[in-house]
């Protein structure tokens, strides 16, 4: 398994994982993933970063972190965490 930063090509797979695991609706997840990769002036985040878990070229999980501009600089939030249902219970999400 490989962990790497999210890329635009991953978004379709991540939307499927988000909706299959019921952590977000399709529209909400698409917005969040695109929003984090594009430079948008009205961005409310100090930063937002997503990482994907990949196995044999297939995206199987996602984790995202963000911090809003109005929060203390030391504040970081876990924003997204999901593993493809076919790959759950294999230790992929363990810290």
PEKARA-V511719 format. One record per backbone hydrogen bond with DSSP energy under -0.5 kcal/mol. CO is the residue of the C=O (numbers start at 1). NH is the residue of the N-H. Records with the same first field share a line. If there is no record, write none. Layout:
CO: NH ; NH
//
This chain:
2: 54
4: 52
7: 10
8: 11
10: 14
11: 15
12: 16
13: 17
14: 18
15: 19
16: 20
17: 21
18: 23 ; 24
19: 22
25: 29
26: 30
27: 31
28: 32
29: 33
30: 34
31: 35
32: 36
33: 37
34: 37 ; 38
38: 40
40: 43
44: 69
47: 67
49: 65
50: 6
51: 63
52: 4
53: 60 ; 61
54: 2
55: 58
58: 55
60: 84
61: 53
62: 82
63: 51
64: 79 ; 80
65: 49
66: 77
67: 46 ; 47
68: 71
72: 75
77: 66 ; 79
80: 64
82: 62
84: 87 ; 88
85: 88
87: 90
91: 94
//
